Amino acid sequence: HVSAGIYESREYIVQPMYFPRGLLIPLAERIKKEVSVPVIAVGRVNDPKLADEIISCRRVDMVAMGRALIADPELPRKAFEGRLDDVRKCIACIDGCVGRLAYGFQVGCSINPLKGLEGFINLEKAVRPKRILVVGAGPAGLEAARILSLRGHEVMVVDRDNDVGGALKLALKFGFKSELGELINWYRAQLRSLNVKVLTGVEADENYVLSIKPDAVVLALGSKPLTINIPGSQFMYVVDDVLTGGVDVKGDVIVIGGGLIGCELAIHLAGKGLKVTVVEAQDDIARDTPIQNKMALLKLLREANVRIVLKAKPLEFRDGCLVVEVNGVKENLKANSIILSVGRGSVDQLWWRLKGKVDELHIIGDALKPGKIIDAVMDGFRIGITI
């Protein structure tokens, strides 16, 4: 059984999404050439097609899957029956499984909300099926629609964008997060098989919702980037501006905010040949992600020559420079473009407008409290078994 990594390189023990699928297969393949016993390979094999290809080409004798079976315990059966589009593939985020285990919590899964709840929760049919409108087709809204439909409710999903996925579509702009597209495709297939009506390109305002006359409304409107208020901040962009292609950044770029998204954005921009600096107010970066992700990110940041400035308080942006204060000393950082990655705020205005005007109103996901995929999916699942 060929694996890799020690605690000082734990990102190779449980590989994050920044590493390609089947990362360790070449190691096992080399060992197979030198031994006469069966060789088992492991590491970022989350697709039965990939596993079959590895074994068919006789690169190894067996493939072990861990997180892939946490994400979808029925993967072997689905593969055997040829239901490959029905396989919910692990996205290698680490947040739900090893990320929780490291803090003493029970193993869960960002995309399989039933993990850890087996035997405690059964998806029972609704006693009185309802007509339910889900506004927002991000991970929270899609999961809510899936569970509600499985329980016998008549569900319709509407979203202002031209496609489903919500914030996941923005994350796809990062090349190392392309597998999130498969999660979106999985939800598409699930809702299609359940005959859930999905309308995109629809602005569901107060009048629209009331005209539908649903028995219940679930708002999964997502979140929006936060900004800062300092002299010159009106000339700064936010992450969404960059990822949607709304602005063209060039030259020296400063990313304010060294959390997970800020670090990923810095790597993304550096990959385009830009000179990037990350400015972080705290004494460390990537504090909001499991250690395996953080170690991989730090390596990628070094390789991309991204400069990190810690304990830096932005003061103003003027004359092509961001003025920051580091340990009481002011410093000028050259910047052609400044991008803010300082958190997100809930989009909940529609909830306030509808409150008291519909029989049953719920708000979930980032619209309730901005978080990660695991939070959105679990919130969608929670409301799905509640109504």
C-alpha positions in Angstrom: 0.0 0.0 0.0 1.9 3.0 -1.3 1.2 6.4 0.3 3.4 9.4 1.0 4.1 12.3 3.4 5.1 12.8 7.0 3.9 15.4 9.4 6.2 18.0 8.0 4.7 17.4 4.6 1.2 16.4 5.6 -0.3 17.9 2.5 0.9 14.8 0.8 -0.7 12.5 3.4 -4.2 13.9 2.6 -3.9 15.9 -0.6 -5.9 19.1 -1.1 -7.6 20.2 -4.3 -4.5 22.1 -5.3 -2.8 18.8 -6.2 -3.9 16.8 -9.3 -5.9 13.6 -9.1 -3.8 10.5 -8.8 -0.8 12.4 -7.6 0.8 9.4 -5.9 0.1 6.8 -8.6 3.5 7.2 -10.3 5.2 6.3 -7.0 3.1 3.1 -6.7 3.8 2.3 -10.3 7.5 2.4 -9.8 7.3 0.2 -6.8 5.1 -2.3 -8.7 8.0 -2.8 -11.2 10.3 -3.9 -8.5 8.2 -6.2 -6.4 6.2 -9.4 -6.9 3.4 -8.8 -4.5 0.2 -6.9 -5.3 0.5 -3.1 -5.1 -2.3 -0.8 -3.8 -2.2 2.9 -4.8 -4.0 5.7 -3.0 -4.3 9.5 -3.2 -6.8 11.8 -4.8 -8.6 9.1 -6.8 -12.2 10.3 -6.6 -13.5 9.2 -10.0 -14.3 5.5 -10.8 -13.3 6.2 -14.4 -9.8 7.2 -13.2 -9.6 4.2 -10.9 -10.6 1.8 -13.8 -8.0 3.4 -16.1 -5.2 3.0 -13.6 -6.0 -0.6 -13.0 -6.7 -1.4 -16.7 -3.4 0.0 -17.7 -1.8 -2.3 -15.0 -0.1 0.6 -13.4 -1.1 -0.9 -10.0 -3.1 -3.9 -8.9 -5.7 -2.1 -6.7 -6.8 1.4 -5.9 -7.8 2.5 -2.4 -10.3 5.2 -1.8 -11.0 7.0 1.4 -12.5 10.5 1.0 -14.2 9.4 -2.2 -16.3 6.9 -0.2 -17.0 9.5 2.5 -18.4 11.8 -0.2 -20.4 9.0 -1.8 -20.6 5.7 0.1 -22.5 4.2 -2.8 -19.7 4.9 -5.3 -18.8 1.3 -6.0 -22.4 0.3 -6.6 -23.1 3.2 -8.9 -19.9 2.5 -10.8 -20.8 -1.2 -11.1 -24.3 -0.3 -12.4 -22.9 2.3 -14.8 -24.4 5.3 -13.1 -21.3 7.4 -13.3 -23.2 10.7 -13.5 -24.8 9.8 -10.2 -21.5 9.6 -8.4 -20.9 12.6 -6.0 -17.2 13.1 -6.3 -15.0 14.3 -3.4 -13.8 17.9 -4.0 -10.7 17.5 -1.8 -11.5 20.5 0.3 -10.6 18.7 3.6 -12.9 21.0 5.6 -15.4 18.3 6.4 -13.3 15.2 7.0 -9.7 15.5 8.2 -10.2 19.2 8.9 -12.8 18.4 11.5 -11.0 15.3 12.8 -7.9 17.5 13.6 -10.0 19.5 16.0 -11.5 16.5 17.7 -14.8 16.6 15.9 -16.5 13.7 14.2 -15.7 13.1 10.6 -18.1 14.8 8.2 -18.1 15.8 4.6 -18.7 19.2 2.9 -20.8 17.7 0.1 -22.4 14.7 1.9 -24.4 16.2 4.9 -25.5 12.7 6.0 -21.9 11.7 6.9 -21.8 11.2 10.6 -25.6 11.2 10.9 -26.2 7.7 9.5 -28.8 6.0 11.6 -29.9 9.2 13.2 -31.6 10.9 10.3 -33.9 9.3 7.7 -35.3 11.2 4.8 -39.0 10.6 5.5 -41.7 11.7 3.1 -43.5 14.9 4.0 -46.9 14.3 5.6 -48.3 17.3 3.7 -46.4 18.0 0.5 -46.0 21.7 -0.2 -45.3 24.0 -3.2 -41.9 25.4 -2.3 -40.0 28.2 -4.1 -36.2 28.2 -3.6 -34.6 31.6 -4.5 -30.9 31.1 -5.3 -29.2 28.2 -7.0 -25.9 28.1 -5.1 -24.9 25.1 -3.0 -27.4 25.9 -0.2 -30.3 26.3 -2.5 -29.5 23.3 -4.7 -29.1 21.0 -1.7 -32.3 22.3 -0.2 -34.2 21.7 -3.4 -32.8 18.2 -3.7 -33.8 17.1 -0.2 -37.2 18.8 -0.3 -37.9 17.1 -3.6 -36.8 13.7 -2.3 -39.3 14.2 0.5 -42.2 14.7 -1.9 -42.5 18.5 -2.0 -43.1 20.3 -5.3 -40.0 22.5 -5.7 -39.1 25.3 -8.1 -35.7 26.9 -8.1 -35.1 30.4 -9.5 -31.8 32.3 -9.9 -30.9 35.6 -11.3 -27.8 34.2 -13.1 -27.9 32.4 -16.4 -26.7 29.2 -14.8 -26.8 27.4 -11.5 -23.9 27.2 -9.1 -23.8 30.5 -7.3 -20.5 31.3 -5.8 -19.1 28.0 -7.0 -19.0 29.4 -10.5 -16.7 32.1 -9.3 -14.4 29.6 -7.7 -14.1 27.8 -11.0 -12.0 30.7 -12.3 -9.2 29.3 -10.2 -7.8 26.5 -12.3 -7.0 24.4 -9.2 -10.7 24.4 -8.3 -12.0 23.2 -11.6 -13.5 20.0 -10.0 -16.1 22.2 -8.3 -17.7 22.2 -11.8 -18.4 18.5 -11.3 -20.3 19.2 -8.1 -22.5 21.7 -10.0 -23.1 19.1 -12.7 -24.0 16.5 -10.1 -26.7 18.9 -8.7 -27.9 19.5 -12.2 -28.3 15.8 -12.8 -30.0 15.2 -9.4 -32.6 18.0 -9.8 -33.2 16.8 -13.4 -33.9 13.3 -12.3 -36.2 14.6 -9.5 -38.1 16.8 -12.1 -37.3 19.9 -10.1 -38.2 23.0 -12.2 -35.1 25.3 -12.4 -35.4 28.8 -13.9 -32.3 30.8 -14.5 -32.0 34.4 -15.5 -34.9 35.3 -13.3 -34.8 38.2 -10.9 -37.0 37.0 -8.0 -38.1 40.2 -6.3 -40.9 40.7 -3.9 -43.6 40.9 -6.5 -42.4 37.8 -8.4 -42.3 35.7 -5.2 -45.8 36.8 -4.2 -47.2 36.1 -7.7 -46.0 32.5 -7.4 -48.1 32.1 -4.3 -45.9 29.3 -2.8 -46.7 27.5 0.4 -43.1 28.1 1.6 -40.2 30.2 0.4 -36.5 29.4 0.9 -34.1 32.2 0.3 -30.6 31.2 -0.6 -29.4 34.5 -2.0 -25.7 34.2 -1.2 -23.4 36.9 -0.1 -21.5 39.9 -1.4 -17.9 41.1 -0.8 -17.2 43.5 2.0 -15.2 46.6 1.5 -13.1 49.0 3.7 -13.4 52.7 4.2 -10.1 54.5 3.9 -8.9 57.4 1.7 -8.7 56.1 -1.9 -10.8 52.9 -1.2 -13.2 54.0 -3.9 -10.5 53.0 -6.4 -10.2 49.5 -5.1 -11.8 46.4 -6.5 -13.4 43.4 -4.8 -12.7 39.7 -5.6 -15.9 39.2 -7.5 -15.0 42.1 -9.9 -11.9 40.2 -10.9 -13.3 36.7 -11.2 -16.3 37.9 -13.2 -14.0 39.7 -15.6 -15.5 43.0 -14.7 -12.1 44.7 -14.3 -8.8 44.2 -15.9 -6.0 44.2 -13.3 -2.4 44.7 -14.4 1.1 45.6 -13.2 1.7 45.6 -9.5 -1.3 44.1 -7.7 -2.0 44.2 -4.0 -4.6 41.8 -2.4 -5.8 43.1 0.9 -6.8 40.1 3.0 -4.7 37.0 3.5 -7.4 34.5 4.2 -8.1 31.5 2.0 -9.7 33.4 -0.9 -7.1 36.1 -0.8 -4.3 33.6 -1.0 -5.9 31.7 -3.8 -6.5 35.0 -5.7 -2.9 35.9 -5.3 -1.7 32.6 -6.8 -4.2 32.9 -9.6 -3.1 36.5 -10.5 0.6 35.6 -10.2 0.0 32.8 -12.6 -1.0 35.4 -15.2 2.4 37.0 -14.8 1.4 39.8 -12.4 3.5 40.9 -9.5 1.4 40.3 -6.4 1.6 41.3 -2.8 -0.7 40.1 -0.1 -1.4 42.5 2.8 -2.7 40.9 6.0 -3.6 42.6 9.3 -2.9 39.5 11.4 0.4 37.7 12.0 -0.3 34.8 9.7 -2.2 34.0 6.5 -4.6 31.2 5.5 -5.8 30.9 9.1 -9.3 29.9 7.9 -8.4 26.6 6.2 -7.1 23.1 7.3 -3.4 22.8 7.8 -3.0 20.5 4.7 -4.5 23.3 2.5 -2.4 25.9 4.2 0.9 24.1 3.6 0.0 23.6 0.0 -0.9 27.2 -0.4 2.3 28.5 1.2 4.3 26.4 -1.2 2.3 27.7 -4.2 2.7 31.3 -2.9 6.5 30.9 -2.7 6.7 29.3 -6.1 4.7 32.3 -7.5 7.0 34.8 -5.8 4.0 36.4 -4.0 5.2 38.8 -1.4 3.4 38.6 2.0 3.2 41.6 4.3 1.9 40.7 7.8 0.6 42.8 10.7 -0.1 45.5 8.1 -2.9 48.0 8.6 -4.0 49.8 5.3 -4.2 53.6 5.8 -4.8 55.1 2.4 -4.3 54.6 -1.3 -2.7 57.6 -3.2 -0.3 58.3 -5.9 -0.1 54.7 -7.0 0.8 53.5 -3.6 -1.0 51.8 -0.7 0.2 53.2 2.6 0.3 50.6 5.3 1.4 50.7 8.9 3.5 47.7 10.0 4.6 47.6 13.7 4.0 51.4 14.0 6.1 52.2 10.9 4.5 53.5 7.7 5.4 51.8 4.4 4.5 52.6 0.8 3.6 49.6 -1.4 3.5 50.3 -5.1 0.1 49.3 -6.6 -1.5 49.6 -10.0 -4.5 47.6 -8.8 -5.8 46.8 -5.3 -8.2 44.0 -4.7 -10.1 43.6 -1.4 -10.6 40.1 0.0 -11.8 41.1 3.5 -14.8 38.8 4.0 -18.4 38.7 2.8 -21.7 40.0 4.0 -25.1 38.4 3.7 -27.6 39.3 1.0 -30.8 39.3 3.0 -32.9 42.3 1.8 -35.6 40.1 0.2 -36.1 38.3 3.5 -37.0 41.6 5.2 -39.3 42.6 2.3 -41.2 39.2 2.4 -41.3 38.9 6.2 -45.0 38.7 7.3 -46.2 38.5 3.6 -45.8 34.7 3.0 -47.0 31.8 5.1 -43.6 30.2 5.6 -40.3 31.9 5.0 -36.7 30.6 5.5 -33.3 32.0 4.8 -30.2 29.7 4.5 -26.6 29.6 3.4 -24.5 32.7 3.0 -27.7 34.8 3.0 -28.0 33.8 6.7 -24.3 33.6 7.6 -21.4 33.6 5.1 -19.3 30.5 5.3 -17.8 27.7 3.3 -19.3 25.0 1.1 -19.8 22.7 4.1 -21.8 25.3 5.8 -24.0 26.0 2.8 -24.7 22.4 2.0 -25.5 21.5 5.6 -27.8 24.5 5.9 -29.6 23.4 2.7 -29.9 19.9 4.1 -31.2 21.2 7.4 -34.0 23.1 5.9 -34.7 20.3 3.5 -35.5 17.9 6.4 -37.3 20.6 8.4 -40.1 21.7 6.1 
